[in-house]
Amino acid sequence: MTTPFLIFIIISAVALLLFMVLKLKISAFISLLITAIYVGIVAGMPLQEITKAIQDGMAGTLGFVATVVGLGAIFGQMLESSGGAESLAHYLIKKFGDSKASWAMVVTGFIVAIPVFLDVGFIILVPIIYALSRDSKRSLLYYGIPLLAGLAVTHSFIPPTPGPVAVADIINVQLGWVILLGVIIGFPTAIIAGPIWGKYISQKIYIEPPVEFDKPKEKKIDEKNLPSFGLIAVIIAVPLVLILVNTFTGLAVDKEIVTQSIYTDILEFIGHPFSALIIATLLATYFLCVKRGMGKQKILDLSTKALGPAGIIILITGAGGVLKQILVDSGIGTIMAESMANSALPPILLAWLLAAVIRVTQGSATVAMITAAGIIAPVISEFGLNDPQRALIVLAIASGATLLSHVNDSGFWLVGKYFGMNEKQTLQTWTVMESIIAVCGLIFTLFASLFF
């Protein structure tokens, strides 16, 4: 298989995927499966091997992703329904003070998006943005952009949110490294795209709170009945800390810093993402729901509701795993790696570019991340990268998948609607913010790669 033919296969596969999603409006799940079959046929795979690769790719990916994303969705639903997000926001605003409320909002968004989907977190917290803007007479953007930046960065960079979980599994990297490096790279990125960009653009564009917003609506949430900040912070921290403990315990055993024993086995077991999220979900269910008087049927209904959107992400991720398996089994992955070995482009930049092109073209960050991961995974496996280096590839893909959110992205319209902005204003604010995240994420990831 020649390099030009290999390039043709990859470009035509991406073009086919985009045509089905954009023009024919076929589900991303079905489109990814058809694209994978197309790649297998063009690469000359026997038809029986193609169907086997579909089964192996789907099974190999969903065994991990379905469990983590499902548990994470229920965990986030318990936090959302208890008023935990509002509790975090009110506490941080009080601590930071009115003069630094924009910094409180970026921290709030950064923490809340760990268990809660971006759009849900935004809708929950936007009334607080309205109130801050009305009381201070500042543009909505002064507080809204920092909140959105915190939500967007964590949603793309830090597990157990679905995007980085899916990419980490397809690329085969421990979640602990993605969490650690995601926080290190993500927080400065959120600060630049949030308070710094928000302060600048709010001086250029003045957006008032919606006319229909009034004080009685703001007070729908009774602050006295919200769970405490300390409780929410501990519950969110539990799975992250446990996963990090698992990662570093395994590393210490591998490097023979500590001897493997029943104690290290226990630490690795409770710190596995499955165990960590089960523990966190049970803690959230008890302390945020049961202990606060929520009925058993209500808790069950919330758990069921949470799995709806999670199911879509799980299936799309499985289809991304199929594409990866086809590339591996057809031998394309090995040939791509050999071609890339002589390329001037580092893997991080290639991963970012691939995700960015798919994101800008079809709009969905999730589809962009999973497709890019499926294409790049066979290449990465040939390079012999360690876990931190693989984690940086995950973050490069996550960064690229946030670039230039525009009219084909649902987030573009959501933000425009809630902030009362027209398309031009949304492009000048939200789209630029997303692009700042993409570029800063790439720069910080490339810089971090110098140390790993």
PEMO-V640135 format. One record per residue. N is the residue number from 1. OMEGA is omega in radians with two decimals (* if undefined). Layout:
N_OMEGA / N_OMEGA
This chain:
1_-3.08 / 2_3.13 / 3_3.10 / 4_3.13 / 5_3.09 / 6_3.12 / 7_3.11 / 8_-3.12 / 9_-3.10 / 10_-3.11 / 11_-3.13 / 12_3.10 / 13_3.11 / 14_3.13 / 15_3.11 / 16_3.12 / 17_-3.12 / 18_3.12 / 19_-3.12 / 20_-3.10 / 21_-3.02 / 22_-3.03 / 23_-3.08 / 24_3.13 / 25_3.09 / 26_3.13 / 27_3.13 / 28_3.13 / 29_3.14 / 30_-3.12 / 31_3.12 / 32_3.11 / 33_3.13 / 34_3.11 / 35_3.12 / 36_3.12 / 37_3.12 / 38_3.13 / 39_3.14 / 40_-3.13 / 41_-3.11 / 42_3.14 / 43_3.08 / 44_3.11 / 45_3.00 / 46_-3.05 / 47_3.13 / 48_3.11 / 49_3.10 / 50_-3.13 / 51_3.09 / 52_3.11 / 53_3.09 / 54_-3.13 / 55_-3.12 / 56_-3.12 / 57_3.13 / 58_-3.10 / 59_-3.10 / 60_-3.11 / 61_-3.00 / 62_3.14 / 63_-3.14 / 64_-3.00 / 65_-3.10 / 66_-3.12 / 67_-3.08 / 68_-3.11 / 69_3.12 / 70_3.11 / 71_3.14 / 72_3.14 / 73_3.12 / 74_3.09 / 75_3.14 / 76_3.14 / 77_3.12 / 78_3.12 / 79_-3.12 / 80_-3.03 / 81_-3.10 / 82_-3.06 / 83_-3.09 / 84_-3.14 / 85_3.11 / 86_3.13 / 87_3.10 / 88_-3.09 / 89_-3.11 / 90_-3.13 / 91_-3.09 / 92_3.09 / 93_3.12 / 94_-3.11 / 95_-3.12 / 96_-3.09 / 97_-3.09 / 98_-3.07 / 99_-3.13 / 100_-3.10 / 101_3.12 / 102_3.08 / 103_3.07 / 104_-3.09 / 105_3.12 / 106_3.09 / 107_3.10 / 108_-3.14 / 109_-3.12 / 110_-3.12 / 111_-3.05 / 112_-3.07 / 113_3.08 / 114_3.10 / 115_-2.99 / 116_3.10 / 117_-3.07 / 118_-3.06 / 119_3.12 / 120_3.11 / 121_3.13 / 122_-3.11 / 123_3.12 / 124_-2.97 / 125_-3.06 / 126_3.07 / 127_3.10 / 128_3.07 / 129_3.10 / 130_-3.09 / 131_3.13 / 132_-3.13 / 133_-3.13 / 134_-3.08 / 135_-3.08 / 136_-3.08 / 137_3.09 / 138_3.05 / 139_3.07 / 140_-3.06 / 141_-3.11 / 142_3.13 / 143_-3.05 / 144_-3.14 / 145_3.07 / 146_3.11 / 147_-3.12 / 148_3.13 / 149_3.11 / 150_3.13 / 151_-3.04 / 152_-3.12 / 153_-3.12 / 154_-3.14 / 155_-3.11 / 156_-2.94 / 157_-2.89 / 158_3.01 / 159_0.21 / 160_2.99 / 161_-2.93 / 162_-3.07 / 163_-3.14 / 164_3.07 / 165_-3.12 / 166_-3.11 / 167_3.14 / 168_-3.13 / 169_-3.13 / 170_-3.13 / 171_3.10 / 172_3.09 / 173_3.12 / 174_-3.11 / 175_-3.12 / 176_3.12 / 177_3.11 / 178_3.11 / 179_-3.07 / 180_-3.11 / 181_3.09 / 182_3.09 / 183_-3.10 / 184_-3.12 / 185_-3.03 / 186_-3.03 / 187_3.07 / 188_3.07 / 189_3.14 / 190_3.13 / 191_-3.14 / 192_-3.11 / 193_-3.08 / 194_-3.09 / 195_-3.09 / 196_3.11 / 197_-3.13 / 198_3.12 / 199_-3.11 / 200_-3.03 / 201_3.12 / 202_3.08 / 203_-3.13 / 204_-3.08 / 205_3.14 / 206_3.11 / 207_3.13 / 208_3.02 / 209_-3.14 / 210_-3.10 / 211_-3.07 / 212_3.14 / 213_3.07 / 214_-3.01 / 215_3.13 / 216_3.12 / 217_-3.13 / 218_-3.03 / 219_3.07 / 220_3.14 / 221_3.10 / 222_-3.06 / 223_-3.10 / 224_-3.11 / 225_3.11 / 226_3.04 / 227_-3.07 / 228_3.11 / 229_-3.10 / 230_-3.14 / 231_-3.14 / 232_-3.12 / 233_-3.13 / 234_-3.10 / 235_3.12 / 236_-3.09 / 237_-3.04 / 238_-3.10 / 239_-3.14 / 240_-3.13 / 241_-3.13 / 242_3.14 / 243_3.10 / 244_3.10 / 245_3.10 / 246_-3.11 / 247_-3.06 / 248_3.04 / 249_3.10 / 250_3.12 / 251_-3.14 / 252_3.11 / 253_-3.13 / 254_-3.11 / 255_3.14 / 256_3.03 / 257_3.02 / 258_3.14 / 259_3.11 / 260_-3.12 / 261_3.10 / 262_-3.12 / 263_3.10 / 264_3.09 / 265_3.14 / 266_3.13 / 267_3.13 / 268_3.14 / 269_-3.10 / 270_3.11 / 271_3.04 / 272_-3.12 / 273_3.10 / 274_-3.10 / 275_-3.10 / 276_-3.12 / 277_3.04 / 278_3.12 / 279_-3.11 / 280_-3.13 / 281_3.10 / 282_3.10 / 283_3.14 / 284_-3.13 / 285_-3.11 / 286_-3.00 / 287_-3.10 / 288_-3.09 / 289_-3.07 / 290_-3.07 / 291_-3.13 / 292_3.00 / 293_-3.14 / 294_-3.10 / 295_-3.11 / 296_-3.13 / 297_3.11 / 298_3.12 / 299_3.12 / 300_3.13 / 301_3.12 / 302_3.13 / 303_3.13 / 304_3.13 / 305_-3.08 / 306_-3.04 / 307_3.13 / 308_3.13 / 309_3.12 / 310_-3.12 / 311_3.13 / 312_-3.13 / 313_-3.13 / 314_-3.12 / 315_3.11 / 316_3.10 / 317_3.10 / 318_3.11 / 319_3.04 / 320_3.07 / 321_3.08 / 322_3.12 / 323_3.10 / 324_-3.09 / 325_3.10 / 326_3.13 / 327_3.13 / 328_-3.04 / 329_-3.14 / 330_-3.11 / 331_-3.13 / 332_-3.12 / 333_3.13 / 334_-3.13 / 335_3.09 / 336_-3.13 / 337_3.13 / 338_3.10 / 339_-3.11 / 340_-3.13 / 341_3.14 / 342_-3.11 / 343_3.11 / 344_-3.11 / 345_3.03 / 346_-3.12 / 347_-3.13 / 348_-3.12 / 349_3.12 / 350_3.13 / 351_3.14 / 352_-3.12 / 353_-3.13 / 354_3.12 / 355_-3.11 / 356_-3.13 / 357_-3.12 / 358_3.13 / 359_-3.09 / 360_-3.07 / 361_-3.03 / 362_2.94 / 363_-3.06 / 364_3.11 / 365_-3.13 / 366_3.13 / 367_3.13 / 368_-3.12 / 369_-3.04 / 370_3.11 / 371_3.12 / 372_3.13 / 373_3.14 / 374_-3.13 / 375_-3.02 / 376_-3.04 / 377_3.13 / 378_3.11 / 379_-3.10 / 380_-3.09 / 381_-3.13 / 382_-3.07 / 383_3.13 / 384_-3.13 / 385_3.07 / 386_-3.06 / 387_3.11 / 388_3.13 / 389_3.09 / 390_3.12 / 391_3.10 / 392_3.05 / 393_3.08 / 394_-3.10 / 395_3.07 / 396_3.09 / 397_3.12 / 398_3.13 / 399_-3.14 / 400_-3.10 / 401_3.07 / 402_-3.02 / 403_2.92 / 404_2.99 / 405_-3.13 / 406_-2.92 / 407_3.11 / 408_-3.14 / 409_-3.11 / 410_3.13 / 411_3.12 / 412_-3.09 / 413_3.12 / 414_-3.13 / 415_3.13 / 416_-3.12 / 417_-3.05 / 418_3.11 / 419_3.12 / 420_-3.11 / 421_3.00 / 422_-3.05 / 423_-3.12 / 424_-3.14 / 425_3.13 / 426_3.06 / 427_-3.10 / 428_-3.03 / 429_-3.10 / 430_-3.09 / 431_3.11 / 432_3.11 / 433_3.12 / 434_3.14 / 435_3.06 / 436_3.10 / 437_-3.11 / 438_-3.09 / 439_3.11 / 440_3.10 / 441_3.11 / 442_-3.12 / 443_-3.13 / 444_3.12 / 445_3.09 / 446_3.12 / 447_3.14 / 448_-3.11 / 449_3.10 / 450_-3.05 / 451_-3.11 / 452_*
